[in-house]
Amino acid sequence: VSAASPAAAQIGSFLSKKPYAPPSWASHLALAPSHTFSLGHFPTPIHQWNLPNLPEGTEVWIKRDDLSGMQLSGNKVRKLEFLLSDAVAQGADCVITVGGIQSNHCRATAVAAKYLNLDCYLILRTSKLLVDQDPGLVGNLLVERLLGAHIDLVSKEEYGKIGSVALADLLKKRLLEEGRKPYVIPVGGSNSLGTWGYIEAVRELEQQIQLSGDVQFDDIVVACGSGGTIAGLALGSKLSSLKDRSMHSLFAMTLNTSTIMFKA
Ligand SMILES: Cc1ncc(COP(=O)(O)O)c(C=O)c1O
């Protein structure tokens, strides 16, 4: 592989810290991040989705963010690229995050933290019954336990009373007292910094549309949980060239971690 080839450029790029420059249409936004960690495999492919019974003249295309990596796959990776870069820049030695017992965000955070040599503390919300019994080695919890994440279970009732922010703050306080340097990532990684992941995804989409020549999309449909994905897409599409050409509205629905685009 010659040093100048695209293949050579990829060697060593995964898990590396890179300087970040926002797209020109987002450069005026406050608090633009200066760095990001390369955690996912981008750009993710876009292909037509041959669904049955579509109205005549309607095409559905899918942007496969579920293919953004293996253990780290899905929409969470884009947010974590910015959040973990900030954690490392702040000198954190561990991260704390919060979610449901089978949260994809918590699993992705545990994997990303492991890659970057940070300890991971998860506050997982579940039924009172499972707090008292052990919830076992199932789904994302199995991955988190294999990775050695520290897990605190909290009942839905307690979670409702205390709230995710206060729960994370209590754990942060305890870790600080133990001499640790924790970095808190909110539910779903959905804060202003995490939102940059999907502002950046809009730039990726713009470039893919440009390269495709004539593919245009009218609507974008995306699953919505904590809201960071849709916030980044909505902001990015409003500011970017997608606004008039291809974006009419954003709807929320639950369908995997991929982004579905309609062309009517
Ligand atoms: C599989 C999947 N897709 C989409 C979402 C929604 O993402 P967000 O939390 O950014 O709204 C989630 C998060 O809950 C998810 O787990």
The ligand as an SDF file (V2000), in Angstrom:
LIG
                    3D

 16 16  0  0  0  0  0  0  0  0999 V2000
  -32.3120    1.9320   17.9440 C   0  0  0  0  0  0  0  0  0  0  0  0
  -32.5450    3.3980   18.2210 C   0  0  0  0  0  0  0  0  0  0  0  0
  -32.8510    4.2310   17.2000 N   0  0  0  0  0  0  0  0  0  0  0  0
  -33.0910    5.5290   17.4310 C   0  0  0  0  0  0  0  0  0  0  0  0
  -33.0550    6.0840   18.7020 C   0  0  0  0  0  0  0  0  0  0  0  0
  -33.4180    7.5410   18.9060 C   0  0  0  0  0  0  0  0  0  0  0  0
  -32.3240    8.3780   19.0560 O   0  0  0  0  0  0  0  0  0  0  0  0
  -32.3830    9.6760   19.9750 P   0  0  0  0  0  0  0  0  0  0  0  0
  -32.2270    9.2000   21.3950 O   0  0  0  0  0  0  0  0  0  0  0  0
  -31.2490   10.5310   19.5160 O   0  0  0  0  0  0  0  0  0  0  0  0
  -33.7240   10.3350   19.7640 O   0  0  0  0  0  0  0  0  0  0  0  0
  -32.6780    5.2680   19.7650 C   0  0  0  0  0  0  0  0  0  0  0  0
  -32.5360    5.8240   21.1070 C   0  0  0  0  0  0  0  0  0  0  0  0
  -33.3820    5.6940   21.9290 O   0  0  0  0  0  0  0  0  0  0  0  0
  -32.4160    3.8950   19.5250 C   0  0  0  0  0  0  0  0  0  0  0  0
  -32.0440    3.0670   20.5230 O   0  0  0  0  0  0  0  0  0  0  0  0
  1  2  1  0
  2  3  1  0
  2 15  2  0
  3  4  2  0
  4  5  1  0
  5  6  1  0
  5 12  2  0
  6  7  1  0
  7  8  1  0
  8  9  2  0
  8 10  1  0
  8 11  1  0
 12 13  1  0
 12 15  1  0
 13 14  2  0
 15 16  1  0
M  END
$$$$
